[in-house]
Amino acid sequence: MSALDTQVGGYHYTKRAIQPFEYSMKNGLDPLQHTIIKYVTRFRDKDGVADLEKAKHCIDMLIEFETPTLDPYAHADGSRECRPVDTLDDWIKWDGGERPVSTHTKVEVELGNGQRRIGLANGYGWLHDNGASYDIIAYRVV
């Protein structure tokens, strides 16, 4: 008997012709794609509209991860002008400690190696003083 023939805690997947996880594995889906399929597959048999809301949230996250970030410092010729954080009014210097914003907050961070990144706050380690060149030295909510 295969592990795919059983389900712990319900029957909402085993009654399907193929389980969402098997489908995801065979098609090389990433975790967000799999989770969306999982919630949509089970919503009528498990948590109803709440599962659809969860799928919608995952779709929103997937859209954020898949949307190319525009580099506000890029010029048409490919060069970049990167002003020091000290000259920018909306940047907040960060010197370690607790993550300063909610994990779902969209932020731009300045890293110790001079690079800038935009994304959700939970996508960054918020490390500091550990010797890594990618530590966050400043951030701003975008």
DSSP file (Angstrom, degrees, kcal/mol; ACC not computed):
  #  RESIDUE AA STRUCTURE BP1 BP2  ACC     N-H-->O    O-->H-N    N-H-->O    O-->H-N    TCO  KAPPA ALPHA  PHI   PSI    X-CA   Y-CA   Z-CA
    1    1 A M              0   0    0      0, 0.0     2,-0.2     0, 0.0     5,-0.0   0.000 360.0 360.0 360.0 133.0    0.0    0.0    0.0
    2    2 A S    >   -     0   0    0      1,-0.1     3,-1.8     2,-0.0     4,-0.2  -0.513 360.0-122.1 -83.1 151.1    1.3    3.4   -1.0
    3    3 A A  G >  S+     0   0    0      1,-0.3     3,-1.3     2,-0.2    -1,-0.1   0.779 113.7  65.6 -60.4 -26.3    1.4    6.4    1.4
    4    4 A L  G 3  S+     0   0    0      1,-0.2    -1,-0.3     3,-0.0    18,-0.1   0.633  91.2  64.1 -71.6 -12.6   -0.7    8.2   -1.3
    5    5 A D  G <  S+     0   0    0     -3,-1.8     2,-0.3     2,-0.0    -1,-0.2   0.515 102.4  55.2 -87.2  -5.5   -3.5    5.7   -0.6
    6    6 A T    <   -     0   0    0     -3,-1.3     2,-0.3    -4,-0.2     5,-0.1  -0.830  61.4-163.6-124.0 162.8   -4.0    6.9    3.0
    7    7 A Q    >   -     0   0    0     -2,-0.3     2,-0.6     3,-0.1     3,-0.6  -0.967  15.7-139.2-146.7 131.2   -4.7   10.2    4.7
    8    8 A V  T 3  S+     0   0    0     -2,-0.3     3,-0.1     1,-0.2    -2,-0.0  -0.796  86.8  11.9 -88.7 123.9   -4.2   11.1    8.3
    9    9 A G  T 3  S-     0   0    0     -2,-0.6     2,-0.3     1,-0.1    -1,-0.2   0.860 125.0  -5.9  84.4  37.2   -7.1   13.3    9.6
   10   10 A G    <   -     0   0    0     -3,-0.6    -3,-0.1     1,-0.1    -1,-0.1  -0.894  61.5-109.0 144.6-170.3   -9.7   13.1    6.9
   11   11 A Y  S  > S+     0   0    0     -2,-0.3     4,-1.6    34,-0.2    -1,-0.1   0.296  73.0 112.6-138.1   3.7  -10.6   11.8    3.4
   12   12 A H  T  4 S+     0   0    0      1,-0.2    33,-0.1     2,-0.2    34,-0.1   0.637  89.9  32.8 -65.3 -15.0  -10.7   15.0    1.3
   13   13 A Y  T >4 S+     0   0    0      2,-0.1     3,-1.9     6,-0.1    -1,-0.2   0.779 111.3  58.8-103.7 -39.7   -7.7   14.0   -0.7
   14   14 A T  T 34 S+     0   0    0      1,-0.3    -2,-0.2    -4,-0.1     5,-0.1   0.726  97.8  62.2 -68.1 -19.7   -7.9   10.2   -0.9
   15   15 A K  T 3< S+     0   0    0     -4,-1.6    -1,-0.3     3,-0.0     2,-0.2   0.539  89.2  92.4 -81.4  -3.5  -11.2   10.4   -2.6
   16   16 A R  S <  S-     0   0    0     -3,-1.9     3,-0.2     1,-0.1    -3,-0.1  -0.512  86.4-121.0 -85.5 157.2   -9.7   12.2   -5.5
   17   17 A A  S    S+     0   0    0      1,-0.3     2,-0.3    -2,-0.2    -1,-0.1   0.841 103.5  11.8 -64.7 -33.3   -8.3   10.5   -8.6
   18   18 A I  S    S-     0   0    0     -5,-0.1    -1,-0.3     4,-0.0    -3,-0.0  -0.987  85.5-120.5-144.8 136.1   -4.9   12.0   -7.8
   19   19 A Q     >  -     0   0    0     -2,-0.3     4,-2.3    -3,-0.2     3,-0.3  -0.461  25.7-117.9 -75.3 148.3   -3.8   13.8   -4.6
   20   20 A P  H  > S+     0   0    0      0, 0.0     4,-2.8     0, 0.0     5,-0.2   0.867 114.3  53.2 -53.8 -38.6   -2.7   17.4   -4.9
   21   21 A F  H  > S+     0   0    0      2,-0.2     4,-2.6     1,-0.2     5,-0.2   0.909 108.3  48.8 -67.0 -39.7    0.8   16.5   -3.6
   22   22 A E  H  > S+     0   0    0     -3,-0.3     4,-2.4     2,-0.2    -1,-0.2   0.925 112.9  48.7 -63.4 -43.7    1.2   13.8   -6.2
   23   23 A Y  H  X S+     0   0    0     -4,-2.3     4,-1.4     1,-0.2    -2,-0.2   0.930 112.6  48.4 -58.6 -47.2    0.1   16.2   -8.9
   24   24 A S  H  <>S+     0   0    0     -4,-2.8     5,-2.2    -5,-0.2     4,-0.5   0.906 112.1  48.0 -63.0 -43.5    2.5   18.9   -7.7
   25   25 A M  H ><5S+     0   0    0     -4,-2.6     3,-1.0     1,-0.2    -1,-0.2   0.928 111.7  49.2 -63.8 -45.5    5.4   16.6   -7.5
   26   26 A K  H 3<5S+     0   0    0     -4,-2.4    -1,-0.2     1,-0.2    -2,-0.2   0.758 117.1  42.4 -67.3 -23.5    4.9   15.2  -11.0
   27   27 A N  T 3<5S-     0   0    0     -4,-1.4    -1,-0.2    -5,-0.2    -2,-0.2   0.326 107.7-121.3-106.7   6.5    4.6   18.7  -12.4
   28   28 A G  T < 5 +     0   0    0     -3,-1.0    -3,-0.2    -4,-0.5     2,-0.1   0.852  47.0 174.5  61.6  38.1    7.5   20.3  -10.5
   29   29 A L      < -     0   0    0     -5,-2.2    -1,-0.2    -6,-0.1    -2,-0.0  -0.432  29.1-120.4 -77.4 151.5    5.4   23.0   -8.8
   30   30 A D     >  -     0   0    0     -2,-0.1     4,-2.5     1,-0.1     5,-0.2  -0.367  36.9 -94.1 -81.9 170.8    6.8   25.3   -6.2
   31   31 A P  H  > S+     0   0    0      0, 0.0     4,-2.5     0, 0.0     5,-0.2   0.860 124.0  49.3 -57.7 -39.3    5.4   25.4   -2.7
   32   32 A L  H  > S+     0   0    0      2,-0.2     4,-2.2     1,-0.2     5,-0.2   0.927 111.1  49.2 -67.9 -42.4    3.0   28.3   -3.3
   33   33 A Q  H  > S+     0   0    0      1,-0.2     4,-2.1     2,-0.2    -1,-0.2   0.931 113.1  48.3 -59.8 -44.4    1.6   26.7   -6.5
   34   34 A H  H  X S+     0   0    0     -4,-2.5     4,-2.7     1,-0.2    -2,-0.2   0.928 110.2  51.0 -61.3 -45.1    1.1   23.4   -4.6
   35   35 A T  H  X S+     0   0    0     -4,-2.5     4,-2.5     1,-0.2    -1,-0.2   0.882 108.4  52.0 -63.3 -38.4   -0.6   25.2   -1.7
   36   36 A I  H  X S+     0   0    0     -4,-2.2     4,-2.4     2,-0.2     5,-0.2   0.945 112.1  45.8 -60.8 -48.7   -3.0   27.0   -4.0
   37   37 A I  H  X S+     0   0    0     -4,-2.1     4,-2.4     1,-0.2    -2,-0.2   0.901 111.3  53.7 -61.6 -41.6   -4.0   23.7   -5.6
   38   38 A K  H  X S+     0   0    0     -4,-2.7     4,-1.8     1,-0.2    -2,-0.2   0.943 111.6  43.6 -58.9 -50.7   -4.3   22.0   -2.2
   39   39 A Y  H  X S+     0   0    0     -4,-2.5     4,-1.2     1,-0.2    -2,-0.2   0.904 115.3  47.6 -65.3 -41.8   -6.7   24.7   -0.9
   40   40 A V  H  < S+     0   0    0     -4,-2.4     4,-0.3    -5,-0.2    -1,-0.2   0.875 111.2  52.5 -67.8 -36.2   -8.8   24.8   -4.1
   41   41 A T  H  < S+     0   0    0     -4,-2.4     3,-0.3    -5,-0.2    -1,-0.2   0.886 118.4  34.0 -65.6 -38.9   -9.1   21.0   -4.3
   42   42 A R  H >X S+     0   0    0     -4,-1.8     3,-1.6    -5,-0.2     4,-1.4   0.527  84.5 102.6 -97.2  -6.1  -10.3   20.6   -0.7
   43   43 A F  T 3<>S+     0   0    0     -4,-1.2     5,-2.0     1,-0.3     3,-0.2   0.810  83.9  47.0 -57.2 -36.5  -12.5   23.6   -0.1
   44   44 A R  T 345S+     0   0    0     -4,-0.3    -1,-0.3    -3,-0.3    -2,-0.1   0.733 119.9  40.3 -74.7 -20.9  -15.9   21.9   -0.5
   45   45 A D  T <45S+     0   0    0     -3,-1.6    -2,-0.2    -4,-0.1    -1,-0.2   0.504 128.2  17.4-105.0  -6.5  -14.9   19.0    1.7
   46   46 A K  T  <5S-     0   0    0     -4,-1.4    -3,-0.2    -3,-0.2    -2,-0.1   0.501 128.2  -4.1-128.9 -88.2  -13.0   20.8    4.5
   47   47 A D  T > 5S-     0   0    0      1,-0.3     3,-1.4    -8,-0.1     4,-0.3   0.235  74.6-153.4-108.8  14.4  -13.1   24.5    5.3
   48   48 A G  T >><S+     0   0    0     -5,-2.0     3,-1.2    -6,-0.3     4,-1.1  -0.186  73.0   0.1  57.5-136.4  -15.3   26.0    2.6
   49   49 A V  H 3> S+     0   0    0      1,-0.3     4,-2.5     2,-0.2    -1,-0.3   0.777 125.9  68.3 -60.3 -28.3  -14.8   29.6    1.7
   50   50 A A  H <> S+     0   0    0     -3,-1.4     4,-2.1     1,-0.2    -1,-0.3   0.895  99.4  50.2 -58.9 -38.7  -12.0   29.9    4.2
   51   51 A D  H <> S+     0   0    0     -3,-1.2     4,-2.3    -4,-0.3    -1,-0.2   0.867 108.7  51.8 -67.3 -35.1   -9.9   27.6    2.1
   52   52 A L  H  X S+     0   0    0     -4,-1.1     4,-2.5     2,-0.2    -2,-0.2   0.884 108.5  51.3 -66.9 -37.1  -10.6   29.8   -1.0
   53   53 A E  H  X S+     0   0    0     -4,-2.5     4,-2.3     2,-0.2    -2,-0.2   0.897 109.6  50.3 -64.2 -39.7   -9.5   32.8    1.0
   54   54 A K  H  X S+     0   0    0     -4,-2.1     4,-2.2     2,-0.2    -2,-0.2   0.918 110.7  48.9 -63.7 -42.9   -6.3   30.9    1.9
   55   55 A A  H  X S+     0   0    0     -4,-2.3     4,-2.3     1,-0.2    -2,-0.2   0.908 110.4  51.5 -61.9 -41.7   -5.8   30.1   -1.8
   56   56 A K  H  X S+     0   0    0     -4,-2.5     4,-2.5     2,-0.2    -2,-0.2   0.897 108.3  51.2 -62.2 -41.3   -6.4   33.7   -2.7
   57   57 A H  H  X S+     0   0    0     -4,-2.3     4,-2.2     2,-0.2    -1,-0.2   0.913 110.2  49.2 -62.0 -42.9   -3.8   34.8   -0.1
   58   58 A C  H  X S+     0   0    0     -4,-2.2     4,-2.6     2,-0.2    -2,-0.2   0.882 109.7  51.8 -64.1 -38.0   -1.3   32.4   -1.7
   59   59 A I  H  X S+     0   0    0     -4,-2.3     4,-2.6     2,-0.2    -2,-0.2   0.918 108.4  51.4 -64.3 -42.4   -2.0   33.7   -5.1
   60   60 A D  H  X S+     0   0    0     -4,-2.5     4,-2.0     1,-0.2    -2,-0.2   0.912 111.8  47.0 -60.2 -42.1   -1.4   37.3   -3.9
   61   61 A M  H  X S+     0   0    0     -4,-2.2     4,-2.4     2,-0.2    -2,-0.2   0.915 111.1  51.5 -65.4 -41.5    2.0   36.2   -2.5
   62   62 A L  H  X S+     0   0    0     -4,-2.6     4,-2.1     1,-0.2    -2,-0.2   0.902 108.0  52.3 -62.2 -41.0    2.8   34.4   -5.7
   63   63 A I  H  X S+     0   0    0     -4,-2.6     4,-1.5     2,-0.2    -1,-0.2   0.917 109.8  49.4 -60.1 -43.7    2.0   37.5   -7.7
   64   64 A E  H  < S+     0   0    0     -4,-2.0    -2,-0.2     1,-0.2    -1,-0.2   0.915 112.9  46.4 -62.6 -42.6    4.3   39.5   -5.4
   65   65 A F  H  < S+     0   0    0     -4,-2.4    -1,-0.2     1,-0.2    -2,-0.2   0.824 117.1  44.3 -68.4 -30.4    7.2   37.0   -5.8
   66   66 A E  H  < S+     0   0    0     -4,-2.1    -1,-0.2    -5,-0.2    -2,-0.2   0.623  89.4  96.3 -91.6 -14.5    6.7   36.8   -9.6
   67   67 A T  S  < S-     0   0    0     -4,-1.5     2,-0.0    -3,-0.2    -4,-0.0  -0.660  81.7-120.0 -80.2 121.5    6.3   40.5  -10.3
   68   68 A P        -     0   0    0      0, 0.0     2,-0.5     0, 0.0    -2,-0.1  -0.358  26.0-123.6 -61.4 136.3    9.7   42.0  -11.4
   69   69 A T        -     0   0    0     49,-0.1     2,-0.4    -2,-0.0    49,-0.0  -0.688  19.2-130.6 -82.7 127.8   10.8   44.7   -9.0
   70   70 A L        -     0   0    0     -2,-0.5    -1,-0.0     1,-0.1     3,-0.0  -0.647  16.8-131.6 -76.9 131.9   11.5   48.0  -10.8
   71   71 A D    >   -     0   0    0     -2,-0.4     3,-1.6     1,-0.2    -1,-0.1  -0.757  13.1-160.1 -85.3 108.7   14.8   49.4   -9.7
   72   72 A P  T 3  S+     0   0    0      0, 0.0    -1,-0.2     0, 0.0    -2,-0.0   0.601  89.9  52.1 -67.8  -8.0   14.1   53.0   -8.8
   73   73 A Y  T 3  S+     0   0    0      2,-0.1     8,-1.9     7,-0.0     2,-0.2   0.431  84.3 111.4-105.6  -1.3   17.8   53.8   -9.3
   74   74 A A  B <   -A   80   0A   0     -3,-1.6     2,-0.3     6,-0.2     6,-0.2  -0.486  50.9-155.1 -79.9 143.5   18.3   52.3  -12.8
   75   75 A H    >   -     0   0    0      4,-2.3     3,-2.3    -2,-0.2    -2,-0.1  -0.739  32.9-104.1-109.5 162.8   18.9   54.6  -15.8
   76   76 A A  T 3  S+     0   0    0      1,-0.3    -1,-0.1    -2,-0.3    -2,-0.0   0.805 120.3  57.5 -57.4 -31.6   18.1   53.7  -19.4
   77   77 A D  T 3  S-     0   0    0      1,-0.1    -1,-0.3     2,-0.1     3,-0.1   0.446 120.5-106.9 -81.6   1.8   21.8   53.1  -20.2
   78   78 A G  S <  S+     0   0    0     -3,-2.3    -2,-0.1     1,-0.3    -1,-0.1   0.295  80.0 126.4  93.2 -10.4   21.9   50.4  -17.4
   79   79 A S        -     0   0    0     -5,-0.1    -4,-2.3     1,-0.0     2,-0.4  -0.339  49.8-138.7 -76.6 164.7   23.9   52.4  -15.0
   80   80 A R  B     -A   74   0A   0     -6,-0.2     2,-0.6    -3,-0.1    -6,-0.2  -0.970   9.3-157.4-126.8 140.2   22.7   53.0  -11.4
   81   81 A E        -     0   0    0     -8,-1.9     2,-0.6    -2,-0.4    -2,-0.0  -0.971  17.1-177.5-112.5 117.0   22.7   56.1   -9.3
   82   82 A C        -     0   0    0     -2,-0.6     3,-0.1     0, 0.0    -2,-0.0  -0.910  11.9-154.1-120.4 103.6   22.6   55.0   -5.6
   83   83 A R        -     0   0    0     -2,-0.6     5,-0.1     1,-0.1    -2,-0.0  -0.482  33.1 -96.1 -74.5 146.3   22.4   57.9   -3.2
   84   84 A P    >   -     0   0    0      0, 0.0     3,-1.8     0, 0.0     4,-0.3  -0.294  29.6-119.8 -59.2 146.0   23.8   57.2    0.3
   85   85 A V  G >  S+     0   0    0      1,-0.3     3,-2.0     2,-0.2     6,-0.3   0.844 110.2  69.0 -56.4 -34.8   21.1   56.2    2.8
   86   86 A D  G 3  S+     0   0    0      1,-0.3    -1,-0.3     3,-0.0     7,-0.0   0.747  98.1  51.3 -57.9 -23.7   22.1   59.3    4.9
   87   87 A T  G <  S+     0   0    0     -3,-1.8     2,-0.6     2,-0.0    -1,-0.3   0.451  91.6  89.4 -95.0  -0.5   20.7   61.6    2.2
   88   88 A L    X   -     0   0    0     -3,-2.0     3,-0.9    -4,-0.3     0, 0.0  -0.869  62.2-156.1-104.7 123.8   17.3   59.9    1.9
   89   89 A D  T 3  S+     0   0    0     -2,-0.6    -1,-0.1     1,-0.2    -4,-0.0   0.821  89.2  49.5 -67.0 -33.4   14.6   61.2    4.3
   90   90 A D  T 3  S+     0   0    0      2,-0.1     2,-0.3    50,-0.0    51,-0.3   0.426  85.8 103.9 -93.3   3.6   12.4   58.0    4.4
   91   91 A W    <   -     0   0    0     -3,-0.9     2,-0.5    -6,-0.3    49,-0.2  -0.623  56.5-153.0 -84.4 142.9   15.2   55.5    5.2
   92   92 A I  E     -B  139   0B   0     47,-2.9    47,-2.1    -2,-0.3     2,-0.1  -0.970  14.8-131.7-117.3 120.1   15.4   54.2    8.7
   93   93 A K  E     -B  138   0B   0     -2,-0.5     2,-0.4    45,-0.2    45,-0.3  -0.435  21.5-156.9 -67.8 143.9   18.8   53.0    9.9
   94   94 A W        +     0   0    0     43,-2.5     3,-0.1    -2,-0.1    -1,-0.0  -0.989  18.4 179.9-129.1 128.6   18.8   49.6   11.5
   95   95 A D        -     0   0    0      1,-0.4     2,-0.1    -2,-0.4    33,-0.1  -0.020  55.6 -81.8-119.5  30.9   21.4   48.4   14.0
   96   96 A G  S    S+     0   0    0     40,-0.1    -1,-0.4    31,-0.1     2,-0.2  -0.437  78.0  96.5 104.4-177.8   20.2   45.0   14.9
   97   97 A G  S    S+     0   0    0     -2,-0.1    -1,-0.1    29,-0.1    -3,-0.0  -0.557  78.7   2.7  94.0-159.0   17.6   43.6   17.2
   98   98 A E  S    S-     0   0    0     -2,-0.2    -2,-0.1     1,-0.1    28,-0.0  -0.205  86.9 -90.0 -62.6 151.6   14.1   42.5   16.5
   99   99 A R        -     0   0    0      1,-0.1    -1,-0.1    26,-0.1     4,-0.1  -0.500  39.4-144.8 -59.9 127.1   12.6   42.7   13.0
  100  100 A P  S    S+     0   0    0      0, 0.0     2,-0.3     0, 0.0    -1,-0.1   0.587  71.9  39.6 -79.2 -10.3   11.2   46.3   13.0
  101  101 A V  S    S-     0   0    0      4,-0.1     6,-0.0    20,-0.1    -2,-0.0  -0.897  95.2 -81.2-135.8 163.7    8.2   45.6   10.8
  102  102 A S    >   -     0   0    0     -2,-0.3     3,-1.8     1,-0.1    19,-0.3  -0.265  42.3-116.3 -60.2 149.8    5.5   43.0   10.3
  103  103 A T  T 3  S+     0   0    0      1,-0.3    19,-2.1    18,-0.2    20,-0.2   0.721 114.7  53.7 -63.7 -21.1    6.6   40.0    8.2
  104  104 A H  T 3  S+     0   0    0     17,-0.2     2,-0.3    16,-0.1    -1,-0.3   0.299  82.7 114.0 -97.1   9.3    3.9   40.9    5.5
  105  105 A T    <   -     0   0    0     -3,-1.8    16,-2.5     1,-0.0     2,-0.6  -0.645  68.3-128.4 -82.3 134.1    5.2   44.4    5.1
  106  106 A K  E     +C  120   0B   0     -2,-0.3    36,-2.3    14,-0.2     2,-0.3  -0.735  41.3 170.8 -83.4 123.3    6.7   45.3    1.8
  107  107 A V  E     -CD 119 141B   0     12,-3.2    12,-2.5    -2,-0.6     2,-0.5  -0.898  35.4-139.0-131.8 157.5   10.0   46.9    2.3
  108  108 A E  E     -CD 118 140B   0     32,-2.8    32,-1.9    -2,-0.3     2,-0.4  -0.975  29.3-164.0-110.0 133.8   13.1   48.1    0.5
  109  109 A V  E     -CD 117 139B   0      8,-2.9     8,-1.9    -2,-0.5     2,-0.5  -0.911  16.9-143.4-120.1 146.5   16.3   47.2    2.3
  110  110 A E  E     -CD 116 138B   0     28,-2.8    27,-3.0    -2,-0.4    28,-1.2  -0.944  26.0-149.1-104.0 126.5   19.9   48.5    1.9
  111  111 A L  E >   - D   0 136B   0      4,-3.2     3,-2.3    -2,-0.5    25,-0.2  -0.561  25.2-109.5 -96.7 159.8   22.4   45.7    2.5
  112  112 A G  T 3  S+     0   0    0     23,-2.6    22,-0.2     1,-0.3    24,-0.1   0.713 117.6  59.8 -59.5 -22.1   25.9   46.0    3.9
  113  113 A N  T 3  S-     0   0    0     20,-0.6    -1,-0.3    22,-0.2    21,-0.1   0.320 122.0-104.1 -90.7   9.5   27.3   45.2    0.4
  114  114 A G  S <  S+     0   0    0     -3,-2.3    -2,-0.1     1,-0.3     2,-0.1   0.339  80.4 127.6  89.6  -6.8   25.6   48.3   -1.0
  115  115 A Q        -     0   0    0     -5,-0.1    -4,-3.2     1,-0.0     2,-0.4  -0.447  46.4-147.2 -81.3 157.6   22.8   46.4   -2.8
  116  116 A R  E     -C  110   0B   0     -6,-0.2     2,-0.3    -2,-0.1    -6,-0.2  -0.968  14.2-174.4-124.1 143.6   19.1   47.2   -2.4
  117  117 A R  E     -C  109   0B   0     -8,-1.9    -8,-2.9    -2,-0.4     2,-0.4  -0.975  12.5-151.8-136.3 148.3   16.3   44.8   -2.5
  118  118 A I  E     +C  108   0B   0     -2,-0.3     2,-0.3   -10,-0.2   -10,-0.2  -0.979  44.0  98.5-120.7 135.2   12.5   45.1   -2.4
  119  119 A G  E    S-C  107   0B   0    -12,-2.5   -12,-3.2    -2,-0.4     2,-0.2  -0.976  72.6 -41.2 176.0-172.1   10.2   42.4   -1.1
  120  120 A L  E >   -C  106   0B   0     -2,-0.3     3,-2.1   -14,-0.2   -14,-0.2  -0.506  52.2-121.7 -75.0 145.6    8.2   41.2    1.9
  121  121 A A  G >  S+     0   0    0    -16,-2.5     3,-1.5   -19,-0.3   -17,-0.2   0.797 110.4  63.0 -59.9 -29.5    9.9   41.7    5.3
  122  122 A N  G 3  S+     0   0    0    -19,-2.1    -1,-0.3     1,-0.3   -18,-0.1   0.597  90.1  69.8 -74.6  -6.3    9.7   37.9    6.0
  123  123 A G  G <  S+     0   0    0     -3,-2.1     2,-0.4   -20,-0.2    -1,-0.3   0.483  91.5  71.7 -84.2  -2.7   12.0   37.3    3.0
  124  124 A Y  S <  S-     0   0    0     -3,-1.5    -5,-0.0    -4,-0.2     0, 0.0  -0.899  74.5-140.6-117.0 143.4   14.9   38.9    4.8
  125  125 A G        -     0   0    0     -2,-0.4     3,-0.1     1,-0.0    -1,-0.1   0.715  26.0-144.3 -72.3 -20.6   16.9   37.4    7.7
  126  126 A W        +     0   0    0      1,-0.2     2,-0.2    -5,-0.0   -29,-0.1   0.922  41.4 162.5  51.8  47.2   17.2   40.7    9.4
  127  127 A L        +     0   0    0      7,-0.1     9,-0.9   -31,-0.1     2,-0.3  -0.565  14.1 177.1 -90.7 158.4   20.6   39.7   10.6
  128  128 A H        +     0   0    0     -2,-0.2   -31,-0.1     7,-0.2   -33,-0.1  -0.974  54.6  14.7-160.4 150.0   23.2   42.1   11.9
  129  129 A D  S    S+     0   0    0     -2,-0.3    -1,-0.0     3,-0.1   -34,-0.0   0.767  84.2 112.6  58.2  30.2   26.7   42.1   13.3
  130  130 A N  S    S-     0   0    0      2,-0.2    -1,-0.1     0, 0.0     3,-0.1   0.302  91.2-107.5-110.8   8.9   27.4   38.5   12.2
  131  131 A G  S    S+     0   0    0      1,-0.3     2,-0.2     2,-0.0    -2,-0.0   0.389  73.5 137.8  86.6  -5.0   30.1   39.4    9.7
  132  132 A A    >   -     0   0    0      1,-0.1     3,-1.0     2,-0.0    -1,-0.3  -0.532  54.0-139.5 -77.9 142.7   27.9   38.6    6.6
  133  133 A S  T 3  S+     0   0    0      1,-0.2   -20,-0.6    -2,-0.2    -1,-0.1   0.564  97.0  62.5 -77.4  -6.9   28.1   41.1    3.8
  134  134 A Y  T 3  S+     0   0    0    -22,-0.2    -1,-0.2   -23,-0.1    -7,-0.1   0.263  70.9 134.0-103.3  12.8   24.4   41.0    3.2
  135  135 A D    <   -     0   0    0     -3,-1.0   -23,-2.6   -24,-0.1     2,-0.4  -0.271  62.7-108.4 -62.0 148.0   23.2   42.3    6.5
  136  136 A I  E     + D   0 111B   0     -9,-0.9   -25,-0.2   -25,-0.2   -40,-0.1  -0.629  38.2 171.6 -77.1 130.8   20.5   45.0    6.5
  137  137 A I  E     +     0   0B   0    -27,-3.0   -43,-2.5     1,-0.4     2,-0.3   0.589  68.3   4.3-112.2 -19.3   21.8   48.4    7.4
  138  138 A A  E     -BD  93 110B   0    -28,-1.2   -28,-2.8   -45,-0.3    -1,-0.4  -0.981  62.4-174.3-158.9 159.0   18.7   50.4    6.6
  139  139 A Y  E     -BD  92 109B   0    -47,-2.1   -47,-2.9    -2,-0.3     2,-0.3  -0.968   6.5-166.8-150.0 163.7   15.1   49.9    5.4
  140  140 A R  E     - D   0 108B   0    -32,-1.9   -32,-2.8    -2,-0.3     2,-0.4  -0.973  29.8-113.0-151.9 147.8   12.0   51.7    4.3
  141  141 A V  E       D   0 107B   0     -2,-0.3   -34,-0.3   -51,-0.3    -2,-0.0  -0.648 360.0 360.0 -79.3 133.1    8.4   50.7    3.9
  142  142 A V              0   0    0    -36,-2.3   -35,-0.2    -2,-0.4    -1,-0.1   0.375 360.0 360.0-117.9 360.0    7.3   50.8    0.2
